Each structure stands twice: as C-alpha cells, then as structure tokens.
Amino acid sequence: MSNYRRSHVLGGTFFITQVTYQREPWLCCDVARKALRESIEKVRVKYPLTIDAFVLLPDHFHCLWTLPPDDRDLSVRLRLIKTYVTKHYGKLLEVNRDISQSREKRGESNLWQRRFWEHLIRDEKDFAIHCDYIHDNPVRHGLCENPQDWQYSSIHRFITQGVYPKDWGSGERIAKPQGSWDD
C-alpha cells in the first residue's frame, strides 16, 4: 500500500482538488450540487471547517478549507463527504461508468477518484494565489470567458465583499500556482 504524505498541521488552511472517477462530468447537475452541499453541511456538524474559497466544475472541484485550531484531520472530512454523496445520492446520479476489479473488490463506487490533491497554504501570498487560481479555473477549462460568468464559484462572494473588483480576471490569465496539480 502506498504511503501518502499529508500535511498534519493543526488549524491549517489547505488547497484541495477532488476529481470524479475517470473524470465523469456529473458534479454540476442539480442532484450532485444538492448532494455535495448536503454532505458538506452534515460533515461540518461533527468536523467543522471554514470554506474560504470554492469552485465546482463538471468533473472536479477546488477549494480552500481552514480547519479549527485544534484539528488536523483533512482526510476524514473528504472521506465522509464522498461517502455521504455515494451512499445517499449514488443511484440518483445515474453515473454509468464501469469500475475496475480493484474498486469492486474494495467496495468502491464509480463516483470519485480514490485520492485527492492537497497543498498546505504557507502564508497570505500563497492563499491569494490559490484563491485566484480557484476562481479562474472555469476559464482555464474553457467553460466560460470570464470568471464571473461561472455560477458555481465563490467568486461572487468575493466580489460582493469587495475582495475582488467586479471585472476581476476579465481578459487576463491568472498564473498557476507552482507545484500545483495540473488538472
């Protein structure tokens, strides 16, 4: 079994990428959005976290999460979120993807990739770079022309709160963070 290295920092802020199984584009449908929102709300009751930034794309999501000062367990939150979506909405999502024998043997579904990408945010500059990357991601993937055009993004909150100007990211490409997973 692989020994994955995860950052175990109390109260850390993390950039996370979670991808669907074989990049099946099911995340933006109504049922999936409801399932993901509900699963996050349920998990946050027992395992609090602050969602600093979020973007939902058809086959993956990126987010910045900050854990409570006395907590370091990012993995349990993602595992519980994925499990909740799978158990409570898996059949309703009607994802028609065959699964490998390995996945079948482990009792895994055809909704999520097994692993996720995580990066511990080091400082305010790193935080800002990853926020910008999250909000520019739909443009990067050709889903819209301007970040504000994508409805499944926390960019709208950032604009309303005055963190970004109304035309943020229009006509300019945002640099990709160094060492980030190329999605």
C-alpha positions as CSV (number, residue, x, y, z in Angstrom):
1,M,0.0,0.0,0.0
2,S,1.3,3.5,-0.8
3,N,2.3,5.7,2.0
4,Y,0.9,9.1,1.0
5,R,2.4,12.1,2.7
6,R,-0.2,14.5,4.0
7,S,0.4,17.7,6.0
8,H,-0.7,17.3,9.5
9,V,-0.8,20.9,10.8
10,L,-3.2,22.0,13.5
11,G,-5.6,24.6,12.2
12,G,-4.1,24.6,8.7
13,T,-5.5,26.0,5.6
14,F,-5.5,23.7,2.6
15,F,-5.9,23.9,-1.2
16,I,-7.8,20.8,-2.2
17,T,-8.6,19.2,-5.6
18,Q,-11.0,16.3,-5.7
19,V,-11.8,14.6,-9.1
20,T,-14.6,12.4,-10.2
21,Y,-13.9,8.8,-11.2
22,Q,-12.5,8.8,-14.7
23,R,-13.4,12.5,-14.9
24,E,-17.0,11.7,-15.5
25,P,-18.7,15.2,-15.7
26,W,-21.6,14.8,-13.1
27,L,-20.8,17.3,-10.4
28,C,-22.7,20.3,-11.8
29,C,-26.1,18.6,-12.2
30,D,-28.8,19.6,-9.8
31,V,-28.7,16.3,-7.9
32,A,-24.9,16.4,-7.5
33,R,-24.9,20.0,-6.3
34,K,-27.6,19.2,-3.7
35,A,-25.7,16.1,-2.6
36,L,-22.4,17.8,-2.2
37,R,-23.9,20.8,-0.4
38,E,-25.8,18.5,2.0
39,S,-22.8,16.3,2.6
40,I,-20.6,19.2,3.5
41,E,-23.2,20.6,5.8
42,K,-23.6,17.2,7.6
43,V,-19.9,16.6,7.9
44,R,-19.3,20.2,9.2
45,V,-21.5,19.5,12.2
46,K,-19.1,16.9,13.7
47,Y,-15.9,18.1,11.8
48,P,-16.0,21.9,11.5
49,L,-14.2,23.7,8.7
50,T,-14.2,27.1,7.1
51,I,-14.7,27.1,3.3
52,D,-12.6,30.1,2.3
53,A,-13.0,29.6,-1.5
54,F,-14.7,27.0,-3.7
55,V,-15.3,26.3,-7.4
56,L,-17.3,23.4,-8.7
57,L,-16.6,22.1,-12.2
58,P,-18.2,19.2,-14.1
59,D,-15.5,16.7,-13.2
60,H,-13.7,18.2,-10.2
61,F,-13.7,20.8,-7.5
62,H,-11.1,23.0,-6.0
63,C,-11.4,24.6,-2.5
64,L,-9.6,26.3,0.3
65,W,-10.5,24.9,3.7
66,T,-9.3,26.1,7.1
67,L,-9.5,23.6,9.9
68,P,-10.2,24.5,13.6
69,P,-7.1,25.4,15.6
70,D,-7.1,22.1,17.4
71,D,-7.7,19.9,14.4
72,R,-5.5,18.5,11.6
73,D,-7.7,15.8,10.0
74,L,-8.5,16.9,6.5
75,S,-8.7,13.4,5.1
76,V,-11.6,12.3,7.3
77,R,-13.7,15.3,6.1
78,L,-13.2,14.4,2.4
79,R,-13.8,10.7,3.0
80,L,-17.0,11.4,4.8
81,I,-18.2,13.9,2.2
82,K,-17.5,11.4,-0.6
83,T,-19.1,8.6,1.3
84,Y,-22.3,10.6,2.1
85,V,-22.7,11.6,-1.6
86,T,-22.2,8.0,-2.7
87,K,-24.5,6.4,-0.1
88,H,-27.3,8.9,-0.3
89,Y,-27.3,10.0,-3.9
90,G,-25.2,7.5,-5.8
91,K,-28.2,5.8,-7.5
92,L,-29.9,9.2,-8.2
93,L,-26.8,10.4,-10.0
94,E,-27.1,7.6,-12.5
95,V,-23.4,7.6,-13.4
96,N,-22.8,4.9,-15.9
97,R,-19.1,4.0,-15.6
98,D,-17.8,0.5,-15.2
99,I,-15.5,0.1,-12.3
100,S,-12.3,-1.9,-12.1
101,Q,-12.0,-5.2,-10.3
102,S,-9.8,-3.5,-7.7
103,R,-12.5,-0.9,-7.0
104,E,-15.2,-3.6,-6.9
105,K,-13.1,-5.7,-4.5
106,R,-12.8,-2.7,-2.2
107,G,-16.5,-1.9,-2.4
108,E,-15.8,1.4,-4.1
109,S,-18.2,3.2,-6.4
110,N,-17.8,4.9,-9.8
111,L,-18.2,8.4,-8.5
112,W,-14.9,9.6,-7.1
113,Q,-11.2,9.2,-7.7
114,R,-9.7,7.4,-4.7
115,R,-7.2,10.1,-3.8
116,F,-7.2,13.9,-3.7
117,W,-4.6,16.6,-4.1
118,E,-3.8,18.8,-1.1
119,H,-1.4,21.7,-0.6
120,L,-0.8,23.3,2.8
121,I,-1.1,27.1,2.4
122,R,2.0,28.7,3.7
123,D,1.2,32.4,4.0
124,E,-1.1,35.2,2.8
125,K,0.5,35.4,-0.6
126,D,0.1,31.6,-1.1
127,F,-3.5,32.0,0.0
128,A,-4.2,34.8,-2.5
129,I,-2.5,32.8,-5.4
130,H,-4.6,29.8,-4.7
131,C,-7.9,31.8,-4.4
132,D,-7.1,33.4,-7.7
133,Y,-6.4,30.0,-9.3
134,I,-9.7,28.6,-7.9
135,H,-11.8,31.5,-9.3
136,D,-10.0,31.5,-12.7
137,N,-10.3,27.7,-13.1
138,P,-13.6,27.6,-15.1
139,V,-12.0,30.0,-17.7
140,R,-8.9,27.8,-17.8
141,H,-11.1,24.9,-18.7
142,G,-13.0,26.8,-21.4
143,L,-16.3,26.7,-19.5
144,C,-16.8,30.5,-19.6
145,E,-15.0,33.6,-20.8
146,N,-14.8,35.5,-17.5
147,P,-14.6,34.0,-14.0
148,Q,-17.8,35.9,-13.0
149,D,-19.7,34.0,-15.7
150,W,-19.4,30.7,-13.8
151,Q,-22.2,30.3,-11.3
152,Y,-20.7,27.5,-9.1
153,S,-17.9,29.6,-7.6
154,S,-17.2,31.6,-4.5
155,I,-16.0,34.5,-6.8
156,H,-19.5,36.0,-6.4
157,R,-19.0,36.3,-2.6
158,F,-15.5,37.7,-3.1
159,I,-16.9,40.4,-5.4
160,T,-19.8,41.2,-3.1
161,Q,-17.5,41.5,-0.2
162,G,-15.1,43.8,-2.1
163,V,-12.2,41.4,-2.1
164,Y,-12.2,41.4,-5.9
165,P,-13.4,44.2,-8.3
166,K,-16.5,43.4,-10.4
167,D,-14.3,42.8,-13.5
168,W,-11.7,40.6,-11.8
169,G,-9.9,38.3,-14.1
170,S,-11.6,39.6,-17.3
171,G,-9.2,39.5,-20.2
172,E,-6.2,38.3,-18.1
173,R,-5.0,34.9,-17.3
174,I,-4.1,34.1,-13.7
175,A,-0.8,32.4,-13.1
176,K,-1.0,28.8,-12.0
177,P,0.5,28.1,-8.5
178,Q,3.9,26.5,-8.6
179,G,3.8,22.8,-7.7
180,S,0.0,22.5,-8.1
181,W,-1.6,19.5,-9.6
182,D,-2.2,20.2,-13.3
183,D,-5.9,19.4,-13.7
